[in-house]
Amino acid sequence: FFGGSSFASSPFGDPGGVSVFVVPTGQGLEVATEGQGILFSAFNDAQLSTAQKKFGTASLLLDGTNDYVESTSNINLSSTNFTVDLWIRPTSVSGYKGLWETGTSTKLSAYLLGSTVYWVVGGSTIISNSVTVNANECTMLSFEREGSNHRIYKNGTLDDTGFTGNRPDDGPFNVGENTFGDFNGYIDEVRVSDIARYTGTSFTEPTNPFVADTSTLVLLHF
């Protein structure tokens, strides 16, 4: 999170294709990158808020009505292993709330239905009934694919697994809204990696912001 209200060009070095820079503009925000980085755009009332955060001074605040952040170019997770990490703090746990989505025609989506985390690809459920979150509580969720194995970790502990060969097609990456609904609450520290980072039964939940490495496709500190 950087405190300026606008910028003509980023004062930071080339992140090597990783999206890392977030700058507030009025009630919205801009996410910008240098070099070959991926550009993200914020829509409607998506904004940075200092009321809640996991790291730094702010997080992404979404009001549950068509607010989201989306890449302006595709992020292809159709063939590679991958991991999506993020922290969420939902204002409530009722109804449908989109967490993230990628793909164009065949989409890979994660969302809440009530307090339960769902993960689907092409409309078919991968994981549906074990992982739960609480309202007004910060929870780290990690979604991992290794071959046809799919895993959801909650606060560093493997919470549920699924198996499918189905995969999304190439498409943009969306945070906070998808086919199933709009998220209402706070999201922080979103990372997309092109490897399965964990593979086991647990890992130590980070106590500091992520640092980009060669496997990081997207890193949004918010």
C-alpha positions as CSV (number, residue, x, y, z in Angstrom):
1,F,0.0,0.0,0.0
2,F,1.4,3.3,-1.0
3,G,0.0,6.6,0.3
4,G,0.0,8.8,-2.8
5,S,-3.3,9.7,-4.5
6,S,-2.1,9.4,-8.0
7,F,1.0,8.8,-10.1
8,A,2.3,9.4,-13.6
9,S,4.7,6.5,-13.6
10,S,5.8,4.1,-10.9
11,P,8.9,5.0,-9.0
12,F,9.6,1.3,-8.3
13,G,11.8,-1.1,-10.2
14,D,10.7,-3.7,-12.6
15,P,9.1,-6.5,-10.6
16,G,9.8,-9.0,-13.4
17,G,6.2,-9.5,-14.5
18,V,4.6,-9.6,-11.0
19,S,1.7,-7.3,-10.1
20,V,2.6,-5.6,-6.8
21,F,1.7,-1.9,-6.8
22,V,-1.5,-0.5,-5.3
23,V,-2.3,3.2,-5.2
24,P,-5.6,4.7,-4.1
25,T,-7.4,7.2,-6.2
26,G,-10.4,8.8,-4.6
27,Q,-12.8,6.2,-3.5
28,G,-11.4,3.6,-5.9
29,L,-7.9,2.3,-6.5
30,E,-5.4,1.6,-9.3
31,V,-3.2,-1.4,-9.4
32,A,-0.2,-0.8,-11.7
33,T,3.0,-2.6,-12.7
34,E,6.2,-1.9,-14.4
35,G,7.9,-3.9,-17.3
36,Q,6.0,-7.0,-18.2
37,G,3.7,-6.9,-15.2
38,I,0.0,-7.5,-15.3
39,L,-2.4,-4.6,-15.0
40,F,-5.4,-4.8,-12.7
41,S,-8.4,-2.5,-12.7
42,A,-10.9,-1.8,-9.9
43,F,-14.6,-1.4,-10.6
44,N,-17.4,0.5,-8.9
45,D,-16.9,1.1,-5.2
46,A,-13.9,-1.2,-4.7
47,Q,-11.5,0.8,-2.5
48,L,-8.7,0.6,0.0
49,S,-9.7,0.8,3.7
50,T,-7.5,1.2,6.7
51,A,-10.2,-0.1,9.0
52,Q,-9.0,-3.7,8.6
53,K,-5.7,-5.2,7.3
54,K,-3.7,-8.4,7.6
55,F,-0.4,-6.6,6.7
56,G,0.6,-3.1,6.1
57,T,-1.9,-0.3,6.6
58,A,-4.9,-1.2,4.5
59,S,-6.9,-3.9,2.7
60,L,-9.4,-4.1,-0.2
61,L,-12.9,-3.2,0.9
62,L,-15.9,-4.5,-1.2
63,D,-19.5,-3.7,-0.4
64,G,-21.2,-6.8,-2.0
65,T,-22.7,-4.9,-4.9
66,N,-20.7,-5.4,-8.1
67,D,-17.3,-4.3,-6.6
68,Y,-14.2,-6.2,-7.8
69,V,-10.7,-6.0,-9.1
70,E,-9.8,-7.7,-12.3
71,S,-6.7,-8.2,-14.5
72,T,-6.9,-6.5,-17.9
73,S,-5.0,-9.3,-19.5
74,N,-5.3,-13.1,-19.2
75,I,-3.6,-15.2,-16.6
76,N,-3.4,-18.7,-17.9
77,L,-3.9,-21.4,-15.2
78,S,-5.3,-24.0,-17.7
79,S,-2.2,-26.3,-17.8
80,T,0.1,-25.4,-14.9
81,N,-0.1,-26.4,-11.3
82,F,-1.0,-23.3,-9.2
83,T,-1.7,-21.9,-5.8
84,V,-4.0,-19.0,-4.9
85,D,-3.5,-17.4,-1.5
86,L,-5.5,-14.7,0.1
87,W,-6.9,-13.5,3.4
88,I,-10.6,-12.7,3.7
89,R,-12.7,-11.0,6.4
90,P,-16.4,-11.3,5.3
91,T,-18.8,-8.9,6.9
92,S,-21.5,-11.6,7.0
93,V,-21.7,-15.3,6.0
94,S,-25.1,-15.6,4.3
95,G,-25.9,-16.1,0.7
96,Y,-23.4,-16.3,-2.2
97,K,-20.1,-14.3,-2.1
98,G,-17.5,-14.6,-4.8
99,L,-13.9,-14.8,-3.8
100,W,-12.0,-15.2,-7.0
101,E,-12.4,-16.5,-10.6
102,T,-10.3,-17.1,-13.7
103,G,-11.1,-18.3,-17.2
104,T,-13.2,-17.2,-20.1
105,S,-15.7,-19.9,-21.1
106,T,-14.7,-22.6,-18.7
107,K,-14.2,-20.8,-15.4
108,L,-12.5,-21.8,-12.2
109,S,-14.3,-20.1,-9.3
110,A,-14.1,-20.0,-5.5
111,Y,-17.0,-18.6,-3.4
112,L,-18.8,-18.7,-0.1
113,L,-22.3,-20.0,0.3
114,G,-23.2,-19.1,3.8
115,S,-20.0,-19.9,5.8
116,T,-18.9,-22.7,3.5
117,V,-16.1,-22.3,0.9
118,Y,-16.9,-23.8,-2.5
119,W,-14.5,-24.4,-5.3
120,V,-15.8,-25.3,-8.8
121,V,-14.5,-25.6,-12.4
122,G,-16.8,-25.4,-15.4
123,G,-19.9,-25.5,-13.1
124,S,-18.7,-28.8,-11.5
125,T,-17.9,-28.8,-7.8
126,I,-14.4,-29.7,-6.7
127,I,-14.7,-29.1,-3.0
128,S,-18.0,-28.2,-1.3
129,N,-18.7,-29.1,2.3
130,S,-15.8,-29.0,4.7
131,V,-14.1,-25.6,4.7
132,T,-15.9,-22.9,6.7
133,V,-15.2,-19.3,7.7
134,N,-16.6,-16.9,10.3
135,A,-18.0,-13.4,9.8
136,N,-15.8,-10.6,11.0
137,E,-12.8,-12.9,11.4
138,C,-9.7,-12.8,9.2
139,T,-9.0,-16.2,7.6
140,M,-6.2,-17.3,5.2
141,L,-7.4,-19.5,2.4
142,S,-5.1,-21.2,0.0
143,F,-6.3,-23.0,-3.1
144,E,-3.9,-25.5,-4.7
145,R,-3.8,-27.7,-7.7
146,E,-1.2,-30.3,-8.2
147,G,-2.0,-32.4,-11.3
148,S,-5.7,-33.4,-10.8
149,N,-5.4,-33.0,-7.0
150,H,-7.1,-30.0,-5.5
151,R,-6.6,-28.8,-2.0
152,I,-7.9,-26.0,0.2
153,Y,-5.9,-25.0,3.2
154,K,-7.3,-22.8,6.0
155,N,-4.9,-20.9,8.1
156,G,-2.1,-23.2,7.0
157,T,-3.9,-26.5,7.6
158,L,-5.2,-28.8,4.9
159,D,-9.0,-28.6,5.3
160,D,-10.4,-30.5,2.3
161,T,-9.3,-32.2,-1.0
162,G,-10.9,-33.0,-4.3
163,F,-9.9,-34.7,-7.6
164,T,-10.8,-33.7,-11.1
165,G,-9.0,-33.4,-14.5
166,N,-11.3,-30.5,-15.5
167,R,-9.5,-27.2,-15.9
168,P,-10.3,-23.6,-16.7
169,D,-9.5,-22.1,-20.0
170,D,-7.2,-19.0,-20.4
171,G,-8.8,-15.8,-19.1
172,P,-8.6,-12.8,-16.7
173,F,-8.3,-13.2,-13.0
174,N,-11.0,-11.6,-10.8
175,V,-10.9,-10.8,-7.1
176,G,-14.1,-10.3,-5.1
177,E,-16.8,-11.1,-7.6
178,N,-17.6,-14.1,-9.9
179,T,-20.4,-16.0,-11.5
180,F,-21.8,-16.9,-8.1
181,G,-21.9,-13.5,-6.3
182,D,-20.2,-10.5,-4.9
183,F,-18.0,-10.5,-1.8
184,N,-18.9,-8.2,1.1
185,G,-16.0,-7.4,3.4
186,Y,-12.2,-7.2,3.3
187,I,-9.6,-9.0,1.2
188,D,-5.9,-8.7,1.6
189,E,-2.5,-10.1,0.3
190,V,-3.6,-11.9,-2.8
191,R,-1.0,-14.1,-4.4
192,V,-1.2,-16.3,-7.5
193,S,1.6,-18.8,-8.1
194,D,2.3,-21.1,-11.0
195,I,3.4,-24.0,-8.7
196,A,1.7,-26.1,-6.0
197,R,3.4,-24.5,-3.0
198,Y,2.3,-26.7,-0.1
199,T,1.3,-30.3,-1.2
200,G,1.3,-31.6,2.4
201,T,-1.0,-31.5,5.4
202,S,0.1,-28.1,6.7
203,F,2.3,-25.1,6.5
204,T,3.1,-22.2,8.7
205,E,0.8,-19.3,8.1
206,P,2.9,-16.3,7.1
207,T,3.4,-13.5,9.7
208,N,4.8,-11.1,7.1
209,P,3.7,-10.0,3.6
210,F,4.6,-12.3,0.7
211,V,7.8,-11.5,-1.2
212,A,7.7,-12.1,-5.0
213,D,9.7,-15.0,-6.3
214,T,10.1,-16.7,-9.7
215,S,6.9,-18.7,-9.2
216,T,4.8,-15.6,-8.4
217,L,2.4,-14.5,-11.2
218,V,0.4,-11.9,-9.2
219,L,1.0,-10.3,-5.8
220,L,-1.5,-7.7,-4.6
221,H,-0.6,-6.3,-1.2
222,F,-3.6,-3.9,-1.1
